[in-house]
Amino acid sequence: MQSLPLRFDLFALIILLGVAQGVFLGASFLAGVRGQRVANRCLGLLMLALSGVLGEIWLEYTNYMFRTLIIIDFAEPLNFALGPLFFFFVFGRIYHRLPRRWGWHLIPFGIWLVNSITWLYQPITFKYNSYVGAWHPELSFVKTVHYIADDDFTGLRGYINELTLFSCLIYTAWSIWIIARIYREQNVSFWSRSNNNSLSLLRNLSLLNAVLPFLIAIIKAQFHEDLGDHILASYITLTIYATSFMVLRGSSFFRHEPPAIPDAEPTLSVVEPKKKYEKSALSPEVEEAILTRLKHLTSTEKLYLDSSLSLPKLADRLGTSSHYVSQVLNDRLGQTFFDWLAAHRIAEAQQLLNDPATAHLKIEEIAERVGYNAPSAFHTAFKRIAGQTPASFRSARTS
């Protein structure tokens, strides 16, 4: 059997970086507290699956596969996990659960996984011919024999590219349809710069993912067998790093406001004394205008659900200063900023706890939905305002 020298160029470097970043990002989403959320688990598994696909392409592109023929095509079954995992991630991020009968979506992956077991029994010469036929047509095949087990009991291995394209296209379109429906329910254009950072993140990732099936179609039409897979791998690397960038950009850790402030509800409600604002230049008319806009934004955009909301950030949305917002809350509503924030969040939580449509949500998921990063802060605020724990409140309503 012939062999070729190792190749390490720019494409090889890009693909290798994609493998490393995918493993890192996948492990990050699966580890610790983040791994407790269904959307994070799906995204973590998706990143690891992409790393597996990239790893195989890297071995084949660099000619390392000549040294590891025993594992050739080890990542083929993952082709049918990419689409479902991305769809699960989008669905889980929106609804905080997996779709019903989610296991059915993984049947093609399961069938191909079983099918791949038969490849293990093939002689090394058979695997050599499989590799050179796809990546090095300039090399000659060697004589080989099949073992008793067939290498493809489905008879569909020759259509792996078409089936992968179809799977990615269907699940990406499905994901975009769900996101577009949420935008319509909010009376916001799909292409607008929404205040909902989470929804914008899902939209951008879906659009980035939507390019892949079309890129597969174009490249497979231009290149023989797998010769253009290094281009596909480079684009997948781009999506992995774009995901990393979007996740970091949306993380409250990197914002200027201290992320713990919204959750640090005081145990006692202390209204700032009015004499503090006796020398304020805020006129009653301007005060009324700020209060009207505050009520409007509160009812239409539910700013209080933003886990990173702070007094300066609220003042910025109202087009005024933090001092004036604090004065309006104190003079007109008799509340501090933290009192106002907690009151609206707990009221929203009570609605979710009462609603049969959200009865499946855990208390921690409801806490996250109403803007609390820490469940303990949610329980403290809920008990202070409602006089009972969230679990007791739910039980009293359902009994």
Contacts in CASP RR format, 6 or more apart in sequence:
PFRMAT RR
TARGET T0000
AUTHOR 0000-0000-0000
METHOD contacts of the structure
MODEL  1
MQSLPLRFDLFALIILLGVAQGVFLGASFLAGVRGQRVANRCLGLLMLAL
SGVLGEIWLEYTNYMFRTLIIIDFAEPLNFALGPLFFFFVFGRIYHRLPR
RWGWHLIPFGIWLVNSITWLYQPITFKYNSYVGAWHPELSFVKTVHYIAD
DDFTGLRGYINELTLFSCLIYTAWSIWIIARIYREQNVSFWSRSNNNSLS
LLRNLSLLNAVLPFLIAIIKAQFHEDLGDHILASYITLTIYATSFMVLRG
SSFFRHEPPAIPDAEPTLSVVEPKKKYEKSALSPEVEEAILTRLKHLTST
EKLYLDSSLSLPKLADRLGTSSHYVSQVLNDRLGQTFFDWLAAHRIAEAQ
QLLNDPATAHLKIEEIAERVGYNAPSAFHTAFKRIAGQTPASFRSARTS
1 125 0 8 1.000
1 128 0 8 1.000
1 142 0 8 1.000
2 132 0 8 1.000
2 139 0 8 1.000
2 140 0 8 1.000
3 63 0 8 1.000
3 66 0 8 1.000
4 63 0 8 1.000
4 66 0 8 1.000
4 136 0 8 1.000
4 139 0 8 1.000
5 63 0 8 1.000
6 62 0 8 1.000
6 63 0 8 1.000
6 64 0 8 1.000
7 61 0 8 1.000
7 62 0 8 1.000
7 63 0 8 1.000
8 62 0 8 1.000
11 61 0 8 1.000
11 230 0 8 1.000
11 231 0 8 1.000
11 233 0 8 1.000
11 234 0 8 1.000
12 58 0 8 1.000
12 61 0 8 1.000
12 62 0 8 1.000
12 230 0 8 1.000
14 233 0 8 1.000
14 234 0 8 1.000
14 237 0 8 1.000
15 54 0 8 1.000
15 55 0 8 1.000
15 57 0 8 1.000
15 58 0 8 1.000
15 61 0 8 1.000
15 230 0 8 1.000
15 233 0 8 1.000
15 234 0 8 1.000
15 237 0 8 1.000
16 58 0 8 1.000
17 237 0 8 1.000
18 51 0 8 1.000
18 54 0 8 1.000
18 236 0 8 1.000
18 237 0 8 1.000
18 240 0 8 1.000
18 241 0 8 1.000
19 51 0 8 1.000
19 52 0 8 1.000
19 54 0 8 1.000
19 55 0 8 1.000
19 58 0 8 1.000
21 237 0 8 1.000
21 240 0 8 1.000
21 241 0 8 1.000
21 244 0 8 1.000
22 47 0 8 1.000
22 48 0 8 1.000
22 50 0 8 1.000
22 51 0 8 1.000
22 54 0 8 1.000
22 240 0 8 1.000
23 47 0 8 1.000
23 48 0 8 1.000
23 51 0 8 1.000
25 44 0 8 1.000
25 47 0 8 1.000
25 240 0 8 1.000
25 243 0 8 1.000
25 244 0 8 1.000
25 247 0 8 1.000
26 43 0 8 1.000
26 44 0 8 1.000
26 45 0 8 1.000
26 46 0 8 1.000
26 47 0 8 1.000
26 48 0 8 1.000
26 51 0 8 1.000
27 44 0 8 1.000
27 48 0 8 1.000
28 34 0 8 1.000
28 44 0 8 1.000
29 35 0 8 1.000
29 40 0 8 1.000
29 41 0 8 1.000
29 43 0 8 1.000
29 44 0 8 1.000
29 47 0 8 1.000
30 40 0 8 1.000
30 41 0 8 1.000
30 44 0 8 1.000
30 45 0 8 1.000
30 48 0 8 1.000
34 40 0 8 1.000
35 41 0 8 1.000
37 96 0 8 1.000
38 88 0 8 1.000
38 92 0 8 1.000
38 96 0 8 1.000
38 97 0 8 1.000
38 98 0 8 1.000
39 88 0 8 1.000
39 89 0 8 1.000
39 92 0 8 1.000
39 93 0 8 1.000
39 96 0 8 1.000
42 85 0 8 1.000
42 86 0 8 1.000
42 88 0 8 1.000
42 89 0 8 1.000
42 92 0 8 1.000
42 98 0 8 1.000
43 85 0 8 1.000
43 89 0 8 1.000
43 243 0 8 1.000
45 81 0 8 1.000
45 85 0 8 1.000
46 82 0 8 1.000
46 85 0 8 1.000
46 86 0 8 1.000
46 89 0 8 1.000
47 240 0 8 1.000
47 243 0 8 1.000
49 78 0 8 1.000
49 81 0 8 1.000
49 82 0 8 1.000
49 85 0 8 1.000
50 82 0 8 1.000
50 236 0 8 1.000
50 239 0 8 1.000
50 240 0 8 1.000
51 240 0 8 1.000
52 75 0 8 1.000
52 78 0 8 1.000
53 75 0 8 1.000
53 78 0 8 1.000
53 79 0 8 1.000
53 82 0 8 1.000
53 233 0 8 1.000
53 236 0 8 1.000
54 233 0 8 1.000
54 236 0 8 1.000
54 237 0 8 1.000
55 75 0 8 1.000
56 73 0 8 1.000
56 74 0 8 1.000
56 75 0 8 1.000
56 76 0 8 1.000
57 229 0 8 1.000
57 230 0 8 1.000
57 232 0 8 1.000
57 233 0 8 1.000
58 64 0 8 1.000
58 233 0 8 1.000
59 65 0 8 1.000
59 68 0 8 1.000
59 71 0 8 1.000
60 131 0 8 1.000
60 134 0 8 1.000
60 135 0 8 1.000
60 226 0 8 1.000
60 229 0 8 1.000
61 135 0 8 1.000
61 229 0 8 1.000
61 230 0 8 1.000
61 233 0 8 1.000
65 72 0 8 1.000
65 131 0 8 1.000
65 135 0 8 1.000
66 131 0 8 1.000
69 124 0 8 1.000
69 127 0 8 1.000
69 128 0 8 1.000
69 131 0 8 1.000
70 124 0 8 1.000
70 127 0 8 1.000
72 119 0 8 1.000
72 127 0 8 1.000
72 130 0 8 1.000
72 131 0 8 1.000
73 116 0 8 1.000
73 119 0 8 1.000
73 130 0 8 1.000
74 116 0 8 1.000
76 112 0 8 1.000
76 116 0 8 1.000
76 160 0 8 1.000
77 109 0 8 1.000
77 110 0 8 1.000
77 112 0 8 1.000
77 113 0 8 1.000
77 115 0 8 1.000
77 116 0 8 1.000
78 109 0 8 1.000
79 112 0 8 1.000
79 160 0 8 1.000
79 163 0 8 1.000
79 164 0 8 1.000
79 167 0 8 1.000
80 106 0 8 1.000
80 108 0 8 1.000
80 109 0 8 1.000
80 110 0 8 1.000
80 112 0 8 1.000
80 163 0 8 1.000
80 164 0 8 1.000
80 167 0 8 1.000
81 106 0 8 1.000
81 109 0 8 1.000
82 164 0 8 1.000
82 167 0 8 1.000
82 168 0 8 1.000
83 167 0 8 1.000
83 168 0 8 1.000
83 170 0 8 1.000
83 171 0 8 1.000
83 172 0 8 1.000
84 102 0 8 1.000
84 105 0 8 1.000
84 106 0 8 1.000
84 109 0 8 1.000
84 167 0 8 1.000
84 171 0 8 1.000
86 171 0 8 1.000
86 172 0 8 1.000
86 175 0 8 1.000
86 209 0 8 1.000
87 99 0 8 1.000
87 105 0 8 1.000
87 171 0 8 1.000
87 174 0 8 1.000
87 175 0 8 1.000
88 98 0 8 1.000
88 99 0 8 1.000
88 102 0 8 1.000
88 105 0 8 1.000
90 175 0 8 1.000
90 178 0 8 1.000
90 179 0 8 1.000
90 202 0 8 1.000
90 206 0 8 1.000
91 97 0 8 1.000
91 98 0 8 1.000
91 99 0 8 1.000
91 175 0 8 1.000
91 178 0 8 1.000
92 98 0 8 1.000
93 198 0 8 1.000
93 202 0 8 1.000
94 178 0 8 1.000
94 179 0 8 1.000
94 182 0 8 1.000
94 199 0 8 1.000
94 202 0 8 1.000
96 361 0 8 1.000
96 365 0 8 1.000
96 368 0 8 1.000
96 369 0 8 1.000
97 360 0 8 1.000
99 105 0 8 1.000
108 163 0 8 1.000
108 167 0 8 1.000
111 154 0 8 1.000
112 154 0 8 1.000
115 152 0 8 1.000
115 153 0 8 1.000
115 154 0 8 1.000
115 157 0 8 1.000
118 149 0 8 1.000
118 150 0 8 1.000
118 151 0 8 1.000
118 152 0 8 1.000
118 153 0 8 1.000
119 127 0 8 1.000
119 151 0 8 1.000
121 147 0 8 1.000
121 148 0 8 1.000
121 149 0 8 1.000
122 146 0 8 1.000
122 147 0 8 1.000
122 149 0 8 1.000
122 151 0 8 1.000
123 144 0 8 1.000
123 145 0 8 1.000
123 146 0 8 1.000
123 147 0 8 1.000
125 142 0 8 1.000
125 143 0 8 1.000
125 144 0 8 1.000
125 145 0 8 1.000
126 144 0 8 1.000
126 145 0 8 1.000
126 146 0 8 1.000
126 151 0 8 1.000
128 142 0 8 1.000
128 144 0 8 1.000
129 141 0 8 1.000
129 142 0 8 1.000
129 144 0 8 1.000
132 139 0 8 1.000
132 141 0 8 1.000
133 139 0 8 1.000
133 141 0 8 1.000
133 225 0 8 1.000
134 225 0 8 1.000
134 226 0 8 1.000
134 227 0 8 1.000
135 225 0 8 1.000
135 226 0 8 1.000
135 227 0 8 1.000
137 224 0 8 1.000
137 225 0 8 1.000
151 157 0 8 1.000
152 158 0 8 1.000
156 163 0 8 1.000
161 216 0 8 1.000
161 220 0 8 1.000
164 216 0 8 1.000
165 213 0 8 1.000
165 216 0 8 1.000
165 217 0 8 1.000
165 220 0 8 1.000
166 213 0 8 1.000
168 209 0 8 1.000
168 212 0 8 1.000
168 213 0 8 1.000
168 216 0 8 1.000
169 213 0 8 1.000
172 206 0 8 1.000
172 209 0 8 1.000
172 210 0 8 1.000
172 212 0 8 1.000
172 213 0 8 1.000
173 210 0 8 1.000
175 202 0 8 1.000
175 206 0 8 1.000
175 209 0 8 1.000
176 203 0 8 1.000
176 206 0 8 1.000
176 207 0 8 1.000
176 210 0 8 1.000
179 190 0 8 1.000
179 199 0 8 1.000
179 202 0 8 1.000
179 203 0 8 1.000
179 206 0 8 1.000
180 190 0 8 1.000
182 199 0 8 1.000
183 189 0 8 1.000
183 190 0 8 1.000
183 192 0 8 1.000
183 194 0 8 1.000
183 199 0 8 1.000
183 203 0 8 1.000
184 190 0 8 1.000
186 194 0 8 1.000
186 196 0 8 1.000
188 194 0 8 1.000
190 203 0 8 1.000
193 200 0 8 1.000
194 200 0 8 1.000
195 301 0 8 1.000
197 250 0 8 1.000
201 246 0 8 1.000
201 247 0 8 1.000
201 250 0 8 1.000
204 246 0 8 1.000
205 239 0 8 1.000
205 242 0 8 1.000
205 243 0 8 1.000
205 246 0 8 1.000
208 239 0 8 1.000
208 242 0 8 1.000
209 239 0 8 1.000
211 235 0 8 1.000
212 232 0 8 1.000
212 235 0 8 1.000
212 236 0 8 1.000
212 239 0 8 1.000
215 231 0 8 1.000
215 232 0 8 1.000
215 235 0 8 1.000
216 232 0 8 1.000
219 228 0 8 1.000
219 229 0 8 1.000
219 231 0 8 1.000
219 232 0 8 1.000
220 228 0 8 1.000
222 228 0 8 1.000
248 254 0 8 1.000
252 259 0 8 1.000
252 307 0 8 1.000
252 308 0 8 1.000
252 373 0 8 1.000
253 259 0 8 1.000
255 308 0 8 1.000
257 308 0 8 1.000
257 310 0 8 1.000
257 312 0 8 1.000
257 313 0 8 1.000
258 310 0 8 1.000
259 307 0 8 1.000
259 308 0 8 1.000
259 373 0 8 1.000
260 373 0 8 1.000
260 374 0 8 1.000
261 310 0 8 1.000
262 307 0 8 1.000
262 308 0 8 1.000
262 309 0 8 1.000
262 310 0 8 1.000
262 341 0 8 1.000
262 371 0 8 1.000
262 372 0 8 1.000
262 373 0 8 1.000
263 307 0 8 1.000
263 372 0 8 1.000
263 373 0 8 1.000
263 374 0 8 1.000
263 377 0 8 1.000
263 378 0 8 1.000
264 338 0 8 1.000
264 377 0 8 1.000
265 338 0 8 1.000
265 341 0 8 1.000
265 342 0 8 1.000
265 377 0 8 1.000
265 380 0 8 1.000
265 381 0 8 1.000
265 384 0 8 1.000
266 336 0 8 1.000
266 338 0 8 1.000
267 380 0 8 1.000
267 384 0 8 1.000
269 335 0 8 1.000
269 336 0 8 1.000
269 339 0 8 1.000
270 336 0 8 1.000
271 330 0 8 1.000
271 334 0 8 1.000
271 335 0 8 1.000
271 336 0 8 1.000
271 339 0 8 1.000
272 326 0 8 1.000
272 330 0 8 1.000
272 336 0 8 1.000
274 330 0 8 1.000
274 331 0 8 1.000
276 330 0 8 1.000
277 327 0 8 1.000
277 330 0 8 1.000
277 331 0 8 1.000
280 323 0 8 1.000
280 324 0 8 1.000
280 327 0 8 1.000
282 324 0 8 1.000
282 327 0 8 1.000
282 328 0 8 1.000
286 324 0 8 1.000
287 324 0 8 1.000
287 327 0 8 1.000
287 328 0 8 1.000
287 331 0 8 1.000
287 332 0 8 1.000
290 318 0 8 1.000
290 320 0 8 1.000
290 324 0 8 1.000
290 325 0 8 1.000
290 328 0 8 1.000
291 328 0 8 1.000
291 332 0 8 1.000
291 333 0 8 1.000
293 318 0 8 1.000
294 318 0 8 1.000
294 325 0 8 1.000
294 328 0 8 1.000
297 303 0 8 1.000
297 317 0 8 1.000
297 318 0 8 1.000
298 304 0 8 1.000
298 344 0 8 1.000
302 344 0 8 1.000
302 348 0 8 1.000
303 309 0 8 1.000
303 314 0 8 1.000
303 317 0 8 1.000
304 340 0 8 1.000
304 341 0 8 1.000
304 344 0 8 1.000
304 345 0 8 1.000
304 348 0 8 1.000
304 370 0 8 1.000
304 371 0 8 1.000
305 345 0 8 1.000
305 348 0 8 1.000
305 369 0 8 1.000
305 370 0 8 1.000
305 371 0 8 1.000
306 313 0 8 1.000
306 371 0 8 1.000
307 368 0 8 1.000
307 371 0 8 1.000
307 372 0 8 1.000
307 373 0 8 1.000
309 341 0 8 1.000
309 371 0 8 1.000
311 322 0 8 1.000
311 325 0 8 1.000
311 326 0 8 1.000
311 337 0 8 1.000
312 322 0 8 1.000
314 322 0 8 1.000
314 325 0 8 1.000
314 337 0 8 1.000
315 321 0 8 1.000
315 322 0 8 1.000
315 324 0 8 1.000
315 325 0 8 1.000
318 325 0 8 1.000
325 337 0 8 1.000
326 336 0 8 1.000
326 337 0 8 1.000
329 335 0 8 1.000
329 336 0 8 1.000
329 337 0 8 1.000
329 339 0 8 1.000
329 340 0 8 1.000
330 336 0 8 1.000
333 340 0 8 1.000
335 343 0 8 1.000
342 381 0 8 1.000
342 384 0 8 1.000
342 385 0 8 1.000
343 385 0 8 1.000
345 370 0 8 1.000
345 371 0 8 1.000
345 372 0 8 1.000
345 378 0 8 1.000
345 381 0 8 1.000
346 370 0 8 1.000
346 381 0 8 1.000
346 382 0 8 1.000
346 385 0 8 1.000
346 386 0 8 1.000
348 369 0 8 1.000
348 370 0 8 1.000
349 366 0 8 1.000
349 367 0 8 1.000
349 369 0 8 1.000
349 370 0 8 1.000
349 378 0 8 1.000
349 382 0 8 1.000
349 390 0 8 1.000
350 386 0 8 1.000
350 393 0 8 1.000
352 358 0 8 1.000
352 361 0 8 1.000
352 366 0 8 1.000
352 369 0 8 1.000
352 370 0 8 1.000
353 366 0 8 1.000
353 390 0 8 1.000
353 393 0 8 1.000
353 394 0 8 1.000
353 397 0 8 1.000
354 397 0 8 1.000
358 366 0 8 1.000
359 398 0 8 1.000
361 369 0 8 1.000
363 375 0 8 1.000
363 378 0 8 1.000
363 379 0 8 1.000
363 390 0 8 1.000
363 391 0 8 1.000
363 394 0 8 1.000
364 375 0 8 1.000
366 378 0 8 1.000
366 390 0 8 1.000
367 374 0 8 1.000
367 375 0 8 1.000
367 378 0 8 1.000
367 379 0 8 1.000
367 390 0 8 1.000
370 378 0 8 1.000
372 378 0 8 1.000
372 381 0 8 1.000
378 390 0 8 1.000
379 389 0 8 1.000
379 390 0 8 1.000
382 388 0 8 1.000
382 389 0 8 1.000
382 390 0 8 1.000
382 393 0 8 1.000
383 389 0 8 1.000
386 393 0 8 1.000
388 396 0 8 1.000
END
